Amino acid sequence: MSASDVALLLVALVALLAWSAWVAASRLDRLHRKVAALRAVLDTQLVRRASAAAELSASGLLDPVSAVLVGESAWAVLAAGGLDDDELARLLPEHSGESVPAAVAVVTDGPVLDRGLAESELSATLRAALDDPDEVAILWAEPGGDALLGSLSAAWYRVQLARRFHNEAVAQSQRMRRTFMARVLRLAGHAAVPQTVELDDGWPDTLGRPGSGIQADGPEAEASV
């Protein structure tokens, strides 16, 4: 083999390595972008679930104790999500009977919980408030109850889907970052390692699934994801 053949082979090898590195870097960048986009979707759905819970707590359909507990948990979630006073005020249910400053003060004057902890507490509070199938069936039959529970059910279902898709994308990104090429060539640059979102989003058995027709003998709630 001549020197020119060796040089040509080396050039081809370097080009192949460069192309492989470019493909890997592009894929890793797409994964990072996908994780960021899915996290934004998840944050949106978590806010919608908390807003639906706040609407339910202010509707007068829950018993007084459950209404207070659900309302406090919902507003704690909204505060933990980093919303400012104006954004919190826009989410305040119009029929809550509570002034905007007073409602906002409930969650802005006290300590702000960790986001995952606040979301988990809201899930647990809602499961406790909706643990009686007979009471939930009555809620579905109440005027406006089907809309409130349907909104909560749809938002909650989307939260579960969004978190699953987000965490799957995070796992893919982490696996890609652990490959030999990504570590040696530092393909991730200075980008932070994506992290999964860990929280309790367990579903209340009495609520049923959106569109399943088994929502405590209530009407179906369609959810398009």
Buried (B, 14 or more C-beta within 10 A) or exposed (E): EEEEEEEEEEEEEEEEEEEEBEEBBEBBBEBBEBBBEBBEBBBBBBBBBBBBBBBBBBBEBBEEEBBEBBBBBBBBBBBBBEBEBEEBBEBBBEEBEBEBEEBBEBBBEEEEBEBEBBBBBBBBBBBBBBEEBEBBBBBBEBEBBBBBBBBBBBBBBBBBBBBBBBBBBBEBBBEBBEEEBBEEBEBBEEBEEBEBBEBEBEBBEBBBBBBEEEBBBBBBBEBEE
